[in-house]
Amino acid sequence: MAANERINHPISTAELERRWAAVRAAMAEHRIDALLMQSNNDWMGGYVKYFTDVPATNGYPVTVVFPRDERMTVIAQGPMGVVREFAPPGDPVRRGTARFMGMPSYASCPYTAEYDAQLAEQALERYSAATIGLLGRAAMSFALGDYLKRALLRAKFVDASDIVDRIKAVKSPEELDRIRRTAALQDKAMEETFAAVKPGMRELEVAAVAEHVGHQYGSEQGLFLAGSGPVGTAAVFANRYQQNRVLREGVQFTILIENNGPGGFYTELGRTCVLGRASQ
């Protein structure tokens, strides 16, 4: 199945199928019946992106149930009670997914804390007395884990992160190509950022140049840490809320570009320049 044209540099379906097959073989070896993962961002949400090619974003939780013997269930932001069933091989956006279950849950609304967990319990019904592998426990909400351990009393929960990480660590030719393209993207972003920087710009405006160039070459988002100060002093990296300083002639400026590239892979590149004459 071809990916939907709206997806920014999708991972190929063949690559996704390679990942799924390798993970399912490892699940069979370790007698794990289903995997459970959750994330609410695409900086530290690697498992959700790795399995679905759809990142979690903006603090909205995405929960994925990945069975050993059938296609995935994805639980994410959507109208309350919506269930979308996808015939094989899945939807052009949600490849490898059997069903999407929507729920308007928000970390800032305590009464929604168990909404996603209740849907996960439904998705795990076949595995209520089976072995369930957890991926990235630190990325899961307490509400999800607490609810499922109380609801699925006959299930055995194990941490399967290392099992999957060993597979993720060995990159395929497609993954290596995406990583190289991400590094090249950051080289281009740094080149154009330093060509644009000049006295009178705020640090935030300079960082925005790097972000814009990244978007031109396949990036979706990332970190752009910047800092400045007199030559000979520390120009400490800071996030956007501390990038309001106006650059002046003779200061040094430093930036760290840590955005993702085609396919969601990350590299990072940091450089320093002087707006004027550098010290010798």
PABAPA-631489 format. One line per 8 residues: number of its first residue (from 1); their letters; for each residue x, y, z of C-alpha. Coordinates in steps of 0.2 Angstrom, whole numbers, padded with zeros to 4 digits. Layout:
N
NUM) a) X Y Z | ...
END
This chain:
280
1) maanerin) 0000 0000 0000 | 0006 0017 -0005 | 0007 0030 0009 | -0005 0045 0009 | 0002 0060 -0001 | -0001 0071 0014 | 0013 0062 0024 | 0029 0072 0025
9) hpistael) 0043 0060 0018 | 0034 0043 0024 | 0044 0028 0028 | 0041 0015 0015 | 0028 0002 0018 | 0041 -0011 0014 | 0052 -0004 0028 | 0038 -0004 0041
17) errwaavr) 0034 -0022 0036 | 0052 -0027 0039 | 0051 -0019 0057 | 0035 -0027 0061 | 0041 -0044 0055 | 0057 -0043 0065 | 0048 -0037 0081 | 0035 -0051 0080
25) aamaehri) 0049 -0064 0078 | 0057 -0057 0094 | 0040 -0058 0103 | 0038 -0076 0098 | 0055 -0080 0104 | 0051 -0071 0121 | 0033 -0078 0122 | 0026 -0060 0122
33) dallmqsn) 0008 -0060 0115 | 0006 -0041 0113 | 0016 -0025 0115 | 0009 -0009 0123 | 0016 0008 0120 | 0011 0026 0123 | 0018 0044 0120 | 0012 0061 0119
41) ndwmggyv) 0026 0069 0109 | 0038 0066 0094 | 0054 0071 0103 | 0055 0056 0115 | 0040 0046 0107 | 0051 0034 0096 | 0041 0018 0098 | 0025 0026 0092
49) kyftdvpa) 0033 0033 0077 | 0044 0018 0074 | 0029 0006 0073 | 0016 0017 0065 | 0025 0031 0055 | 0013 0043 0063 | 0021 0053 0077 | 0013 0058 0094
57) tngypvtv) 0012 0077 0095 | 0008 0092 0106 | 0005 0083 0122 | -0009 0072 0116 | -0007 0054 0121 | -0006 0041 0107 | -0007 0023 0113 | -0003 0008 0102
65) vfprderm) -0007 -0010 0105 | 0004 -0021 0094 | -0001 -0040 0094 | 0010 -0054 0089 | -0003 -0061 0077 | -0014 -0047 0071 | -0013 -0029 0065 | -0012 -0014 0077
73) tviaqgpm) -0024 -0004 0087 | -0021 0015 0089 | -0029 0025 0102 | -0028 0044 0100 | -0036 0061 0100 | -0053 0060 0092 | -0072 0061 0094 | -0078 0051 0110
81) gvvrefap) -0082 0034 0105 | -0077 0034 0087 | -0070 0017 0081 | -0063 0016 0063 | -0060 -0001 0056 | -0048 -0003 0042 | -0047 -0018 0030 | -0030 -0026 0027
89) pgdpvrrg) -0017 -0019 0024 | -0024 -0004 0033 | -0027 0014 0029 | -0014 0025 0018 | -0010 0035 0034 | -0012 0022 0047 | -0003 0007 0038 | -0003 -0009 0047
97) tarfmgmp) -0017 -0003 0058 | -0034 -0013 0061 | -0043 0000 0070 | -0042 0018 0076 | -0051 0022 0093 | -0054 0040 0097 | -0056 0049 0113 | -0054 0067 0119
105) syascpyt) -0042 0065 0133 | -0031 0078 0140 | -0018 0078 0154 | -0024 0094 0160 | -0041 0087 0163 | -0040 0074 0177 | -0057 0067 0174 | -0051 0061 0157
113) aeydaqla) -0036 0051 0165 | -0043 0034 0162 | -0051 0037 0145 | -0037 0030 0135 | -0034 0016 0147 | -0052 0010 0146 | -0050 0009 0127 | -0033 0000 0129
121) eqalerys) -0042 -0013 0140 | -0054 -0016 0126 | -0040 -0018 0113 | -0031 -0030 0125 | -0046 -0040 0128 | -0039 -0055 0119 | -0024 -0054 0129 | -0031 -0052 0147
129) aatigllg) -0023 -0068 0153 | -0007 -0067 0141 | 0010 -0059 0142 | 0010 -0040 0138 | 0026 -0031 0134 | 0028 -0013 0139 | 0038 -0001 0128 | 0046 0014 0135
137) raamsfal) 0038 0014 0153 | 0044 0031 0157 | 0034 0038 0142 | 0018 0031 0148 | 0006 0040 0159 | 0004 0033 0177 | -0015 0032 0174 | -0013 0020 0159
145) gdylkral) -0001 0008 0168 | -0011 0009 0185 | -0028 0006 0177 | -0022 -0009 0166 | -0013 -0018 0180 | -0029 -0016 0190 | -0041 -0021 0176 | -0030 -0035 0169
153) lrakfvda) -0026 -0045 0184 | -0023 -0061 0175 | -0011 -0053 0163 | 0008 -0054 0165 | 0017 -0037 0161 | 0035 -0037 0156 | 0047 -0023 0150 | 0050 -0027 0132
161) sdivdrik) 0060 -0011 0128 | 0077 -0019 0127 | 0070 -0032 0115 | 0064 -0019 0103 | 0078 -0008 0105 | 0090 -0021 0099 | 0080 -0022 0083 | 0079 -0003 0082
169) avkspeel) 0098 -0001 0084 | 0102 -0010 0068 | 0098 0002 0055 | 0092 -0004 0038 | 0098 0004 0021 | 0083 0015 0021 | 0085 0021 0039 | 0103 0025 0036
177) drirrtaa) 0099 0035 0020 | 0086 0045 0030 | 0099 0049 0044 | 0112 0055 0031 | 0098 0066 0023 | 0094 0073 0040 | 0113 0077 0043 | 0114 0085 0026
185) lqdkamee) 0098 0095 0030 | 0106 0102 0046 | 0122 0107 0036 | 0111 0117 0024 | 0102 0125 0038 | 0118 0130 0047 | 0125 0137 0031 | 0110 0148 0027
193) tfaavkpg) 0108 0153 0046 | 0126 0160 0046 | 0123 0168 0030 | 0108 0177 0037 | 0114 0182 0054 | 0118 0201 0057 | 0117 0214 0070 | 0100 0220 0075
201) mrelevaa) 0092 0202 0074 | 0085 0194 0089 | 0092 0177 0093 | 0075 0170 0090 | 0074 0177 0073 | 0091 0169 0068 | 0085 0152 0075 | 0069 0154 0064
209) vaehvghq) 0080 0154 0049 | 0087 0137 0053 | 0069 0131 0057 | 0063 0137 0040 | 0077 0129 0030 | 0073 0113 0039 | 0055 0113 0034 | 0061 0116 0016
217) ygseqglf) 0071 0100 0016 | 0059 0088 0025 | 0059 0093 0044 | 0044 0094 0054 | 0050 0101 0070 | 0064 0101 0082 | 0075 0110 0095 | 0084 0126 0090
225) lagsgpvg) 0094 0132 0105 | 0104 0148 0104 | 0114 0160 0114 | 0125 0175 0113 | 0137 0186 0122 | 0153 0196 0122 | 0168 0187 0114 | 0177 0178 0128
233) taavfanr) 0161 0175 0138 | 0150 0159 0138 | 0136 0160 0126 | 0124 0148 0134 | 0112 0138 0124 | 0094 0143 0129 | 0077 0138 0122 | 0065 0150 0113
241) yqqnrvlr) 0058 0159 0128 | 0076 0165 0132 | 0080 0170 0114 | 0075 0188 0115 | 0092 0196 0115 | 0097 0208 0101 | 0113 0204 0092 | 0126 0218 0091
249) egvqftil) 0142 0221 0082 | 0156 0211 0090 | 0146 0198 0100 | 0148 0179 0097 | 0132 0169 0093 | 0130 0150 0095 | 0116 0139 0089 | 0112 0121 0091
257) ienngpgg) 0101 0114 0077 | 0093 0098 0083 | 0078 0095 0072 | 0071 0079 0063 | 0073 0076 0045 | 0065 0065 0032 | 0056 0050 0041 | 0057 0058 0058
265) fytelgrt) 0076 0054 0062 | 0086 0066 0072 | 0104 0072 0071 | 0111 0088 0079 | 0124 0101 0074 | 0131 0116 0084 | 0142 0130 0078 | 0148 0147 0084
273) cvlgrasq) 0151 0163 0075 | 0157 0181 0079 | 0148 0196 0072 | 0164 0205 0068 | 0182 0201 0071 | 0185 0185 0081 | 0198 0184 0095 | 0215 0177 0090
END
